[in-house]
Amino acid sequence: MHFRATEATALGAAVPLCPSAGLVGCQRSTGGPARGPGATASSATRTPLSDPAEPVPGVEATRPERIPANALMCFPASSGKGSLATATVWDPVAPKLTVALPDGWDSSPGTGEVALTATGPDGMAARVTIRPTDLDPGGAFLRYATELRTATPGVKVNVEAAQFCGYSSQLLSGTGAAAMFADRVTHIWTNTKAYLVVVHVQGPAGAPGFDAAKSTVTQQFAVVIP
């Protein structure tokens, strides 16, 4: 998986191009500190947030530091899966993302809180939403899970902790009556507000290639804070 010059521009010119095609080990930024997947709360001085009494998988109870303009906050190493697409919304302070889509999928910008939609073969599809939230990570994750179960009665959901770049993040997967789905749900802060980012992929039950599409779409993504 490689960044092209047009993709770097779409990230607000904060992503430097590496001298070689691959991205592994290239984590420099002109707008702020780039964090690799191993970054944790110990990399900055933060104050714990209040989270639900019950443990919530994937929560990093941290307070953000001041973020420079156009900061590349996360630049995961390349996995080699899929091609890259930018996902942005109208909100000028919302995070700008670069996500992975399976090769050959068609994508287009969304509207409102939907930053990107994509379609693939055999009825499979993906969607990226970027929604402001006034909740801490644990509360935002619990609300999302409640909304998911309300929208899809009887759905069975598996939840895994999947923090990256110091962000609280979960991987969700499940099956309904006739469909399969997977989400990467991530809580991202800016200097003014926090956002719940959901990268979602779904397909009909038994769709060939769904596991491969799930692995590609729900991998870690790059984050720029305007």
GILINDA-V111820 format. One record per backbone hydrogen bond with DSSP energy under -0.5 kcal/mol. NH is the residue of the N-H (numbers start at 1). CO is the residue of the C=O. If there is no record, write none. Layout:
NH:CO, NH:CO
This chain:
8:4, 9:5, 10:6, 11:7, 11:8, 12:9, 13:8, 14:11, 15:8, 16:14, 16:28, 26:23, 27:25, 30:14, 35:73, 39:36, 43:40, 44:41, 46:44, 51:49, 59:56, 61:59, 62:60, 70:225, 71:68, 71:225, 73:71, 73:223, 74:223, 75:35, 83:101, 85:99, 87:97, 88:115, 94:91, 96:224, 97:87, 98:222, 99:85, 101:83, 105:102, 106:119, 108:117, 110:115, 114:111, 115:113, 115:128, 116:128, 117:108, 118:126, 119:106, 120:124, 123:120, 124:121, 125:202, 126:118, 127:200, 128:116, 129:198, 130:113, 131:196, 133:194, 140:136, 141:137, 142:138, 143:139, 144:140, 145:141, 146:142, 147:143, 148:144, 149:145, 150:146, 151:147, 152:148, 155:152, 156:175, 157:155, 158:173, 160:171, 162:169, 164:167, 166:39, 167:164, 168:187, 169:58, 170:185, 171:160, 172:183, 173:158, 174:181, 175:156, 176:179, 180:203, 181:174, 182:201, 183:172, 184:199, 185:170, 185:183, 186:197, 187:168, 188:186, 188:195, 190:193, 194:133, 195:188, 196:131, 197:186, 197:195, 198:129, 199:184, 200:127, 200:198, 201:182, 202:125, 203:180, 204:122, 205:178, 207:204, 210:207, 213:209, 214:210, 215:211, 216:212, 217:213, 218:214, 219:216, 222:98, 223:74, 224:96, 225:71, 226:224
